[in-house]
Amino acid sequence: MHETDFTHEHIETAAERRAVARTIWDQDNVAFNTVGIDVGSSTSHLLFARVALQRQVQGLSSRFVVVGREIAWRSPILLTPFLPDGTIDARGLSEFIACCYRKAGFTQSDIDSGAVVLTGEAIKRKNARAINELFAAEAGKFVCAAAGHKLECRLAAHGSGAVALARARDCCLLHADIGGGTTKLALIDRGSIIGLSAFAVGGRLVAMDGGGTWSRIDQSARLVADDLQIELSSQALADETVRRRIARRLAAVAADMILGAPLDRLGQSLLLTERLSGGGPPPSAITLSGGVAEYMFGHEVCEFGDIAKLLAQELAGVLSRRAAPLLIDPGQRIRATVIGASQFTVQVSGKTMYLPDPYVLPVHNAPVIQVKLSDFGDIDRQAMIAAIRSGIEEVDLDRNGNVAIAFSWHGDPEHARLKAAGEIILAALMPLSARINLLLVMIDGDIGRIFGRLLHRELHWPGKIIAVDGVDLHELDYVDVGELIAPPGVVPVVIKSLLFA
């Protein structure tokens, strides 16, 4: 009893105290199951993971961060199934995934979130969209992304562990992911990716079919054969000497790309993006992932009807002869991809957002392009425009149509500063406006309504737009925005962050 204006009595048992403590814990801590599915032109695989999230407490943030992750089950590596017409066998892929769920002991209802990523040559196949549609019913839980060359470079750098390694060692690393059809490079300076590049060198540019015939001959392999003046055919490829000559020539091109040497005509023809810029510090080491890395680090000895083992042998030799930096295994090789996606929901007030047309909602899986507004102090207009367009290029806009431009806002909402930021963003986006179905502006700061109105009414963005504030987004995030709930006048925003081992 206390001496107050009224008498009251505390009756609290140990069980009640535990229940209250558990309720408080559950509000700030989340555990869930996630799945990461990777479909490439050469191999496909998936894994299940259990992830723990905890709410951040700094600055009244509502964002959750990963505090623990555990791989629950890894699938075997599947050679991606193709039909006789060269398209991916979506039914065969679906059966493989269903079998993996059964062997892992999971059902679809057990999975809280996931990520499906099409990489490499797979996104060129005419039924790539059909593969994404295998997961259409899970759109609210899954990130489904077709990764263009630059996004694949970024995913491999994170998924291999190279980004985390560069951050932990406080150094600059060059990461090379050598897959079946392409090689992806990422220059990483102390955990920040400062350059991306891709080229068409891989271990399955020529490969056997199920009958043991060397029937797969990619265009890149034909370019190499022309350079070597080899008449390429299934019969010619049955000769290991011919295959080794092709592998040796591919290894020479790969070494030129990795070491920044001048490119010959063949090297130029195999580029898929621009080369890495020479602006960053020299890398202290080279990290490797992809199927070819399995051979280079001695984790695989068997051959799988392709030239991956030969390419690994030849590349290791040429890098050694040319005194390349130390080669490091960053932890994940052929499985250098996402392990799934975390997700959490925030409620955003309709009074602080700009939503001229509520019927544009809901929207799912809008990829996030981050803009560093701190760079607007001394505005390098062209550099910022190039950075935004590079981000757009990574997310393969033609397959999505929705894009989220995200930034943090500090200080007062001065009109001159707001307008300068808006002009740069729209200068980057205007040439692409016909391809953008919906522009989402996601701001960590209280300027959503003001900034959205400025873009739309003063700077005349011609398409559909919404601006949401109070949302903190990061690299490799995707967002869902649900329908306006009135009352109380809020929209649910689901933030999905790709996760790596």
BALUMLO-329926 format. One record per residue (C-alpha): residue in one letter; residue number from 0; chain; x, y, z. Coordinates in nm, 2 decimals. Example, Ala and Ser with C-alpha at 12.3 -4.5 7.8 and 13.67 -1.06 7.14 Angstrom:
// BALUMLO-329926
R  code  pos  unit       X       Y       Z
R     A    0     A    1.23   -0.45    0.78
R     S    1     A    1.37   -0.11    0.71
//
This chain:
// BALUMLO-329926
R  code  pos  unit       X       Y       Z
R     M    0     A    0.00    0.00    0.00
R     H    1     A    0.12    0.36   -0.08
R     E    2     A    0.01    0.69    0.07
R     T    3     A   -0.16    0.84   -0.24
R     D    4     A   -0.50    1.00   -0.32
R     F    5     A   -0.63    0.65   -0.35
R     T    6     A   -0.55    0.31   -0.22
R     H    7     A   -0.42    0.04   -0.45
R     E    8     A   -0.25   -0.29   -0.42
R     H    9     A    0.02   -0.46   -0.64
R     I   10     A   -0.06   -0.83   -0.70
R     E   11     A    0.22   -0.95   -0.93
R     T   12     A    0.33   -1.31   -0.93
R     A   13     A    0.66   -1.44   -1.07
R     A   14     A    0.47   -1.58   -1.37
R     E   15     A    0.31   -1.24   -1.44
R     R   16     A    0.65   -1.07   -1.42
R     R   17     A    0.79   -1.33   -1.67
R     A   18     A    0.49   -1.27   -1.90
R     V   19     A    0.54   -0.89   -1.90
R     A   20     A    0.92   -0.93   -1.96
R     R   21     A    0.84   -1.17   -2.25
R     T   22     A    0.60   -0.92   -2.40
R     I   23     A    0.86   -0.65   -2.39
R     W   24     A    1.12   -0.88   -2.54
R     D   25     A    0.89   -0.99   -2.82
R     Q   26     A    0.83   -0.63   -2.92
R     D   27     A    1.20   -0.57   -2.99
R     N   28     A    1.32   -0.91   -3.09
R     V   29     A    1.21   -1.13   -3.39
R     A   30     A    1.32   -1.47   -3.50
R     F   31     A    1.22   -1.61   -3.84
R     N   32     A    1.29   -1.86   -4.11
R     T   33     A    1.41   -1.75   -4.45
R     V   34     A    1.52   -1.91   -4.78
R     G   35     A    1.76   -1.79   -5.05
R     I   36     A    1.72   -1.93   -5.40
R     D   37     A    1.98   -1.86   -5.67
R     V   38     A    1.90   -1.95   -6.03
R     G   39     A    2.20   -1.91   -6.27
R     S   40     A    2.27   -2.00   -6.63
R     S   41     A    2.49   -2.29   -6.51
R     T   42     A    2.39   -2.38   -6.15
R     S   43     A    2.10   -2.34   -5.92
R     H   44     A    2.08   -2.39   -5.54
R     L   45     A    1.90   -2.28   -5.23
R     L   46     A    1.95   -2.27   -4.86
R     F   47     A    1.73   -2.22   -4.55
R     A   48     A    1.84   -2.00   -4.26
R     R   49     A    1.72   -1.90   -3.92
R     V   50     A    1.77   -1.53   -3.85
R     A   51     A    1.73   -1.32   -3.53
R     L   52     A    1.65   -0.95   -3.55
R     Q   53     A    1.66   -0.68   -3.28
R     R   54     A    1.51   -0.33   -3.29
R     Q   55     A    1.77   -0.05   -3.28
R     V   56     A    1.74    0.18   -2.99
R     Q   57     A    1.96    0.47   -3.11
R     G   58     A    1.78    0.78   -3.22
R     L   59     A    1.44    0.63   -3.17
R     S   60     A    1.49    0.42   -3.48
R     S   61     A    1.23    0.16   -3.56
R     R   62     A    1.47   -0.04   -3.78
R     F   63     A    1.56   -0.39   -3.69
R     V   64     A    1.92   -0.52   -3.74
R     V   65     A    2.04   -0.88   -3.77
R     V   66     A    2.19   -1.00   -3.45
R     G   67     A    2.22   -1.37   -3.54
R     R   68     A    2.19   -1.60   -3.84
R     E   69     A    2.23   -1.98   -3.87
R     I   70     A    2.23   -2.19   -4.19
R     A   71     A    1.96   -2.46   -4.13
R     W   72     A    2.00   -2.66   -4.46
R     R   73     A    2.19   -2.63   -4.79
R     S   74     A    2.07   -2.79   -5.11
R     P   75     A    2.29   -2.98   -5.34
R     I   76     A    2.42   -2.78   -5.65
R     L   77     A    2.18   -2.84   -5.94
R     L   78     A    2.30   -2.79   -6.30
R     T   79     A    2.03   -2.55   -6.41
R     P   80     A    1.78   -2.75   -6.63
R     F   81     A    1.72   -2.64   -6.98
R     L   82     A    1.47   -2.75   -7.24
R     P   83     A    1.58   -2.85   -7.60
R     D   84     A    1.49   -2.50   -7.73
R     G   85     A    1.74   -2.35   -7.49
R     T   86     A    1.49   -2.21   -7.23
R     I   87     A    1.51   -2.28   -6.86
R     D   88     A    1.30   -2.58   -6.76
R     A   89     A    1.07   -2.40   -6.51
R     R   90     A    0.89   -2.72   -6.42
R     G   91     A    1.21   -2.90   -6.35
R     L   92     A    1.33   -2.62   -6.14
R     S   93     A    1.01   -2.61   -5.94
R     E   94     A    1.04   -2.98   -5.87
R     F   95     A    1.39   -2.93   -5.74
R     I   96     A    1.28   -2.66   -5.51
R     A   97     A    0.99   -2.86   -5.38
R     C   98     A    1.22   -3.15   -5.32
R     C   99     A    1.45   -2.93   -5.12
R     Y  100     A    1.17   -2.81   -4.90
R     R  101     A    1.08   -3.16   -4.82
R     K  102     A    1.43   -3.27   -4.75
R     A  103     A    1.49   -2.97   -4.53
R     G  104     A    1.18   -3.04   -4.33
R     F  105     A    1.01   -2.71   -4.42
R     T  106     A    0.67   -2.63   -4.57
R     Q  107     A    0.59   -2.30   -4.75
R     S  108     A    0.40   -2.19   -4.44
R     D  109     A    0.71   -2.23   -4.23
R     I  110     A    0.90   -1.97   -4.43
R     D  111     A    0.86   -1.61   -4.32
R     S  112     A    1.06   -1.44   -4.60
R     G  113     A    1.29   -1.52   -4.89
R     A  114     A    1.48   -1.40   -5.18
R     V  115     A    1.48   -1.54   -5.54
R     V  116     A    1.76   -1.41   -5.75
R     L  117     A    1.81   -1.48   -6.12
R     T  118     A    2.17   -1.43   -6.22
R     G  119     A    2.41   -1.45   -6.51
R     E  120     A    2.28   -1.57   -6.84
R     A  121     A    1.96   -1.69   -6.68
R     I  122     A    1.80   -1.35   -6.70
R     K  123     A    1.84   -1.35   -7.08
R     R  124     A    1.62   -1.65   -7.12
R     K  125     A    1.28   -1.58   -7.25
R     N  126     A    1.10   -1.76   -6.97
R     A  127     A    1.29   -1.59   -6.69
R     R  128     A    0.97   -1.41   -6.59
R     A  129     A    0.80   -1.75   -6.56
R     I  130     A    1.06   -1.85   -6.30
R     N  131     A    0.98   -1.54   -6.09
R     E  132     A    0.61   -1.63   -6.13
R     L  133     A    0.67   -1.95   -5.95
R     F  134     A    0.69   -1.73   -5.64
R     A  135     A    0.42   -1.48   -5.73
R     A  136     A    0.19   -1.61   -5.45
R     E  137     A    0.47   -1.52   -5.21
R     A  138     A    0.52   -1.17   -5.34
R     G  139     A    0.45   -1.02   -5.00
R     K  140     A    0.72   -1.24   -4.84
R     F  141     A    0.98   -1.28   -5.11
R     V  142     A    1.21   -1.05   -5.29
R     C  143     A    1.22   -1.16   -5.66
R     A  144     A    1.50   -0.99   -5.85
R     A  145     A    1.66   -1.04   -6.19
R     A  146     A    2.01   -0.93   -6.13
R     G  147     A    2.18   -0.75   -6.42
R     H  148     A    2.55   -0.77   -6.45
R     K  149     A    2.64   -0.49   -6.20
R     L  150     A    2.39   -0.61   -5.94
R     E  151     A    2.53   -0.96   -5.97
R     C  152     A    2.88   -0.82   -5.91
R     R  153     A    2.75   -0.65   -5.59
R     L  154     A    2.56   -0.96   -5.47
R     A  155     A    2.87   -1.18   -5.53
R     A  156     A    3.09   -0.94   -5.34
R     H  157     A    2.85   -0.95   -5.04
R     G  158     A    2.75   -1.31   -5.07
R     S  159     A    3.11   -1.44   -5.08
R     G  160     A    3.21   -1.26   -4.76
R     A  161     A    3.45   -1.03   -4.94
R     V  162     A    3.28   -0.71   -4.83
R     A  163     A    3.28   -0.82   -4.47
R     L  164     A    3.65   -0.92   -4.50
R     A  165     A    3.76   -0.59   -4.65
R     R  166     A    3.57   -0.41   -4.36
R     A  167     A    3.73   -0.63   -4.09
R     R  168     A    4.08   -0.60   -4.23
R     D  169     A    4.04   -0.23   -4.31
R     C  170     A    4.19   -0.28   -4.65
R     C  171     A    4.11   -0.27   -5.02
R     L  172     A    4.03   -0.60   -5.19
R     L  173     A    3.94   -0.70   -5.55
R     H  174     A    3.67   -0.96   -5.56
R     A  175     A    3.63   -1.19   -5.87
R     D  176     A    3.33   -1.42   -5.89
R     I  177     A    3.40   -1.67   -6.18
R     G  178     A    3.08   -1.84   -6.27
R     G  179     A    2.95   -2.05   -6.56
R     G  180     A    2.90   -1.78   -6.81
R     T  181     A    3.04   -1.46   -6.67
R     T  182     A    3.30   -1.32   -6.43
R     K  183     A    3.21   -1.04   -6.19
R     L  184     A    3.45   -0.80   -6.04
R     A  185     A    3.40   -0.57   -5.74
R     L  186     A    3.66   -0.33   -5.60
R     I  187     A    3.60   -0.30   -5.23
R     D  188     A    3.76   -0.03   -5.01
R     R  189     A    3.73   -0.11   -4.64
R     G  190     A    3.38   -0.25   -4.68
R     S  191     A    3.25    0.00   -4.95
R     I  192     A    3.21   -0.12   -5.31
R     I  193     A    3.37    0.15   -5.53
R     G  194     A    3.38   -0.02   -5.86
R     L  195     A    3.20   -0.30   -6.05
R     S  196     A    3.27   -0.47   -6.38
R     A  197     A    3.17   -0.79   -6.56
R     F  198     A    3.29   -0.98   -6.86
R     A  199     A    3.19   -1.31   -7.04
R     V  200     A    3.44   -1.56   -6.91
R     G  201     A    3.32   -1.87   -6.73
R     G  202     A    3.35   -2.24   -6.68
R     R  203     A    3.05   -2.35   -6.88
R     L  204     A    3.08   -2.16   -7.20
R     V  205     A    3.12   -2.50   -7.35
R     A  206     A    2.96   -2.80   -7.19
R     M  207     A    2.82   -3.15   -7.24
R     D  208     A    2.45   -3.23   -7.27
R     G  209     A    2.30   -3.53   -7.08
R     G  210     A    2.41   -3.76   -7.36
R     G  211     A    2.78   -3.67   -7.33
R     T  212     A    2.79   -3.46   -7.64
R     W  213     A    2.97   -3.12   -7.63
R     S  214     A    2.66   -2.95   -7.75
R     R  215     A    2.65   -2.62   -7.55
R     I  216     A    2.87   -2.36   -7.72
R     D  217     A    2.80   -2.01   -7.60
R     Q  218     A    2.87   -1.71   -7.82
R     S  219     A    3.16   -1.61   -7.61
R     A  220     A    3.32   -1.95   -7.68
R     R  221     A    3.28   -1.89   -8.05
R     L  222     A    3.45   -1.56   -8.02
R     V  223     A    3.75   -1.74   -7.85
R     A  224     A    3.75   -2.01   -8.12
R     D  225     A    3.76   -1.74   -8.40
R     D  226     A    4.05   -1.57   -8.22
R     L  227     A    4.23   -1.91   -8.21
R     Q  228     A    4.13   -2.00   -8.56
R     I  229     A    3.96   -2.31   -8.44
R     E  230     A    3.66   -2.46   -8.63
R     L  231     A    3.43   -2.52   -8.33
R     S  232     A    3.20   -2.82   -8.32
R     S  233     A    3.09   -3.09   -8.09
R     Q  234     A    3.35   -3.32   -8.25
R     A  235     A    3.63   -3.07   -8.21
R     L  236     A    3.54   -3.01   -7.84
R     A  237     A    3.57   -3.38   -7.77
R     D  238     A    3.94   -3.33   -7.79
R     E  239     A    4.08   -3.21   -7.45
R     T  240     A    4.36   -3.03   -7.63
R     V  241     A    4.11   -2.80   -7.80
R     R  242     A    3.92   -2.74   -7.47
R     R  243     A    4.25   -2.66   -7.29
R     R  244     A    4.34   -2.41   -7.57
R     I  245     A    4.01   -2.23   -7.52
R     A  246     A    4.05   -2.24   -7.14
R     R  247     A    4.40   -2.10   -7.17
R     R  248     A    4.28   -1.81   -7.39
R     L  249     A    3.99   -1.73   -7.15
R     A  250     A    4.23   -1.74   -6.86
R     A  251     A    4.46   -1.48   -7.03
R     V  252     A    4.16   -1.25   -7.09
R     A  253     A    4.05   -1.29   -6.72
R     A  254     A    4.39   -1.21   -6.59
R     D  255     A    4.41   -0.90   -6.80
R     M  256     A    4.07   -0.79   -6.66
R     I  257     A    4.16   -0.88   -6.30
R     L  258     A    4.50   -0.72   -6.31
R     G  259     A    4.40   -0.40   -6.50
R     A  260     A    4.62   -0.48   -6.80
R     P  261     A    4.54   -0.34   -7.15
R     L  262     A    4.29   -0.55   -7.34
R     D  263     A    4.33   -0.70   -7.68
R     R  264     A    4.05   -0.73   -7.93
R     L  265     A    3.91   -1.05   -7.78
R     G  266     A    3.91   -0.89   -7.43
R     Q  267     A    3.73   -0.59   -7.56
R     S  268     A    3.46   -0.81   -7.72
R     L  269     A    3.40   -1.00   -7.40
R     L  270     A    3.33   -0.70   -7.18
R     L  271     A    2.97   -0.68   -7.06
R     T  272     A    3.01   -0.35   -6.87
R     E  273     A    3.28   -0.08   -6.86
R     R  274     A    3.60   -0.18   -6.70
R     L  275     A    3.68   -0.10   -6.34
R     S  276     A    3.79    0.26   -6.30
R     G  277     A    4.15    0.32   -6.18
R     G  278     A    4.04    0.58   -5.92
R     G  279     A    4.06    0.35   -5.61
R     P  280     A    4.36    0.23   -5.41
R     P  281     A    4.54   -0.08   -5.54
R     P  282     A    4.40   -0.40   -5.39
R     S  283     A    4.61   -0.58   -5.13
R     A  284     A    4.46   -0.91   -5.22
R     I  285     A    4.22   -1.08   -5.46
R     T  286     A    3.92   -1.28   -5.32
R     L  287     A    3.76   -1.55   -5.54
R     S  288     A    3.42   -1.71   -5.55
R     G  289     A    3.21   -1.90   -5.81
R     G  290     A    3.23   -2.25   -5.93
R     V  291     A    3.58   -2.20   -6.07
R     A  292     A    3.70   -2.09   -5.73
R     E  293     A    3.61   -2.43   -5.59
R     Y  294     A    3.88   -2.58   -5.81
R     M  295     A    4.13   -2.30   -5.75
R     F  296     A    4.12   -2.35   -5.37
R     G  297     A    4.11   -2.73   -5.39
R     H  298     A    3.76   -2.79   -5.27
R     E  299     A    3.65   -2.96   -5.58
R     V  300     A    3.83   -3.22   -5.80
R     C  301     A    3.55   -3.38   -6.01
R     E  302     A    3.46   -3.25   -6.35
R     F  303     A    3.10   -3.18   -6.46
R     G  304     A    3.11   -3.19   -6.83
R     D  305     A    3.25   -2.83   -6.88
R     I  306     A    3.58   -2.65   -6.88
R     A  307     A    3.57   -2.50   -6.53
R     K  308     A    3.85   -2.72   -6.40
R     L  309     A    4.07   -2.64   -6.70
R     L  310     A    4.00   -2.27   -6.66
R     A  311     A    4.09   -2.28   -6.29
R     Q  312     A    4.42   -2.45   -6.37
R     E  313     A    4.51   -2.21   -6.65
R     L  314     A    4.40   -1.90   -6.45
R     A  315     A    4.60   -2.00   -6.14
R     G  316     A    4.90   -2.05   -6.36
R     V  317     A    4.88   -1.71   -6.54
R     L  318     A    4.81   -1.52   -6.22
R     S  319     A    5.11   -1.68   -6.05
R     R  320     A    5.34   -1.60   -6.35
R     R  321     A    5.22   -1.24   -6.35
R     A  322     A    5.28   -1.19   -5.98
R     A  323     A    4.92   -1.12   -5.89
R     P  324     A    4.83   -1.02   -5.53
R     L  325     A    4.76   -1.29   -5.28
R     L  326     A    4.45   -1.50   -5.36
R     I  327     A    4.21   -1.54   -5.06
R     D  328     A    3.91   -1.76   -5.01
R     P  329     A    3.66   -1.52   -4.85
R     G  330     A    3.44   -1.80   -4.71
R     Q  331     A    3.17   -1.87   -4.97
R     R  332     A    3.26   -1.98   -5.32
R     I  333     A    2.99   -2.14   -5.55
R     R  334     A    2.73   -2.04   -5.29
R     A  335     A    2.82   -1.67   -5.29
R     T  336     A    2.47   -1.54   -5.30
R     V  337     A    2.19   -1.44   -5.07
R     I  338     A    2.07   -1.67   -4.79
R     G  339     A    1.73   -1.50   -4.78
R     A  340     A    1.58   -1.17   -4.68
R     S  341     A    1.49   -1.01   -4.35
R     Q  342     A    1.17   -0.80   -4.33
R     F  343     A    1.00   -0.58   -4.09
R     T  344     A    0.71   -0.33   -4.10
R     V  345     A    0.68    0.03   -4.01
R     Q  346     A    0.36    0.24   -4.01
R     V  347     A    0.39    0.57   -4.18
R     S  348     A    0.14    0.86   -4.12
R     G  349     A   -0.05    0.98   -4.42
R     K  350     A   -0.03    1.33   -4.28
R     T  351     A    0.35    1.35   -4.34
R     M  352     A    0.37    1.17   -4.67
R     Y  353     A    0.29    1.28   -5.03
R     L  354     A    0.03    1.06   -5.19
R     P  355     A   -0.16    1.24   -5.47
R     D  356     A   -0.31    0.92   -5.59
R     P  357     A   -0.38    0.65   -5.33
R     Y  358     A   -0.48    0.40   -5.60
R     V  359     A   -0.11    0.35   -5.70
R     L  360     A   -0.09    0.13   -5.39
R     P  361     A   -0.01   -0.14   -5.30
R     V  362     A    0.33   -0.19   -5.46
R     H  363     A    0.57   -0.48   -5.40
R     N  364     A    0.95   -0.52   -5.42
R     A  365     A    1.05   -0.18   -5.53
R     P  366     A    1.44   -0.18   -5.54
R     V  367     A    1.61    0.09   -5.34
R     I  368     A    1.86    0.33   -5.49
R     Q  369     A    2.05    0.52   -5.22
R     V  370     A    2.15    0.88   -5.27
R     K  371     A    2.41    1.03   -5.05
R     L  372     A    2.28    1.38   -4.99
R     S  373     A    2.58    1.47   -4.79
R     D  374     A    2.75    1.50   -5.13
R     F  375     A    2.52    1.79   -5.21
R     G  376     A    2.73    2.03   -5.00
R     D  377     A    2.96    2.10   -5.29
R     I  378     A    2.74    1.97   -5.56
R     D  379     A    2.92    1.76   -5.83
R     R  380     A    2.60    1.75   -6.04
R     Q  381     A    2.73    1.52   -6.31
R     A  382     A    2.88    1.28   -6.06
R     M  383     A    2.56    1.25   -5.86
R     I  384     A    2.35    1.21   -6.18
R     A  385     A    2.59    0.93   -6.29
R     A  386     A    2.57    0.76   -5.95
R     I  387     A    2.19    0.75   -5.96
R     R  388     A    2.18    0.62   -6.32
R     S  389     A    2.43    0.36   -6.23
R     G  390     A    2.20    0.25   -5.95
R     I  391     A    1.91    0.23   -6.18
R     E  392     A    2.11    0.02   -6.42
R     E  393     A    2.19   -0.23   -6.15
R     V  394     A    1.82   -0.29   -6.06
R     D  395     A    1.71   -0.38   -6.41
R     L  396     A    1.43   -0.12   -6.43
R     D  397     A    1.26   -0.27   -6.74
R     R  398     A    1.17   -0.58   -6.53
R     N  399     A    1.03   -0.39   -6.24
R     G  400     A    0.90   -0.05   -6.34
R     N  401     A    0.90    0.07   -5.97
R     V  402     A    1.20    0.23   -5.81
R     A  403     A    1.26    0.38   -5.46
R     I  404     A    1.51    0.67   -5.43
R     A  405     A    1.62    0.68   -5.07
R     F  406     A    1.82    0.94   -4.87
R     S  407     A    1.86    1.09   -4.53
R     W  408     A    1.78    1.45   -4.46
R     H  409     A    1.96    1.66   -4.20
R     G  410     A    1.89    2.01   -4.10
R     D  411     A    1.60    2.25   -4.18
R     P  412     A    1.39    2.20   -4.49
R     E  413     A    1.52    2.51   -4.66
R     H  414     A    1.36    2.55   -5.00
R     A  415     A    1.69    2.61   -5.18
R     R  416     A    1.85    2.29   -5.05
R     L  417     A    1.54    2.09   -5.12
R     K  418     A    1.52    2.22   -5.47
R     A  419     A    1.89    2.16   -5.54
R     A  420     A    1.85    1.80   -5.43
R     G  421     A    1.52    1.75   -5.63
R     E  422     A    1.68    1.90   -5.94
R     I  423     A    1.97    1.65   -5.93
R     I  424     A    1.74    1.35   -5.87
R     L  425     A    1.51    1.45   -6.15
R     A  426     A    1.79    1.53   -6.39
R     A  427     A    1.90    1.17   -6.34
R     L  428     A    1.56    1.02   -6.37
R     M  429     A    1.39    1.23   -6.64
R     P  430     A    1.55    1.04   -6.94
R     L  431     A    1.41    0.72   -6.78
R     S  432     A    1.07    0.85   -6.69
R     A  433     A    0.89    0.64   -6.96
R     R  434     A    1.03    0.33   -6.80
R     I  435     A    0.94    0.42   -6.44
R     N  436     A    0.59    0.31   -6.35
R     L  437     A    0.60    0.45   -6.00
R     L  438     A    0.87    0.67   -5.83
R     L  439     A    0.89    0.62   -5.46
R     V  440     A    1.09    0.87   -5.26
R     M  441     A    1.18    0.73   -4.92
R     I  442     A    1.33    0.98   -4.68
R     D  443     A    1.49    0.94   -4.33
R     G  444     A    1.36    1.28   -4.21
R     D  445     A    1.04    1.48   -4.18
R     I  446     A    1.01    1.62   -4.53
R     G  447     A    0.81    1.37   -4.72
R     R  448     A    0.51    1.58   -4.80
R     I  449     A    0.72    1.89   -4.88
R     F  450     A    0.97    1.71   -5.10
R     G  451     A    0.71    1.51   -5.28
R     R  452     A    0.51    1.81   -5.37
R     L  453     A    0.82    1.99   -5.49
R     L  454     A    0.92    1.71   -5.72
R     H  455     A    0.57    1.67   -5.85
R     R  456     A    0.42    2.02   -5.87
R     E  457     A    0.72    2.25   -5.90
R     L  458     A    0.98    2.04   -6.08
R     H  459     A    0.71    1.86   -6.28
R     W  460     A    0.79    1.49   -6.24
R     P  461     A    0.55    1.35   -6.51
R     G  462     A    0.47    1.01   -6.37
R     K  463     A    0.32    0.85   -6.06
R     I  464     A    0.49    0.94   -5.74
R     I  465     A    0.47    0.90   -5.36
R     A  466     A    0.70    1.04   -5.10
R     V  467     A    0.73    0.87   -4.76
R     D  468     A    0.93    1.00   -4.47
R     G  469     A    1.05    0.84   -4.14
R     V  470     A    1.20    0.54   -4.32
R     D  471     A    1.57    0.45   -4.30
R     L  472     A    1.68    0.23   -4.60
R     H  473     A    2.01    0.07   -4.69
R     E  474     A    2.20   -0.08   -4.98
R     L  475     A    2.02   -0.39   -5.12
R     D  476     A    1.69   -0.31   -4.95
R     Y  477     A    1.35   -0.36   -5.12
R     V  478     A    1.02   -0.21   -5.01
R     D  479     A    0.65   -0.29   -5.01
R     V  480     A    0.41   -0.01   -4.95
R     G  481     A    0.05   -0.12   -4.86
R     E  482     A   -0.28    0.05   -4.92
R     L  483     A   -0.37    0.36   -4.72
R     I  484     A   -0.56    0.26   -4.41
R     A  485     A   -0.81    0.53   -4.32
R     P  486     A   -0.88    0.58   -4.04
R     P  487     A   -0.62    0.60   -3.89
R     G  488     A   -0.45    0.74   -4.21
R     V  489     A   -0.14    0.53   -4.23
R     V  490     A    0.04    0.31   -4.48
R     P  491     A    0.23   -0.01   -4.38
R     V  492     A    0.58   -0.01   -4.52
R     V  493     A    0.76   -0.35   -4.53
R     I  494     A    1.14   -0.32   -4.56
R     K  495     A    1.31   -0.63   -4.70
R     S  496     A    1.69   -0.65   -4.67
R     L  497     A    1.89   -0.91   -4.85
R     L  498     A    2.09   -1.13   -4.62
R     F  499     A    2.42   -1.30   -4.67
R     A  500     A    2.60   -1.58   -4.49
//
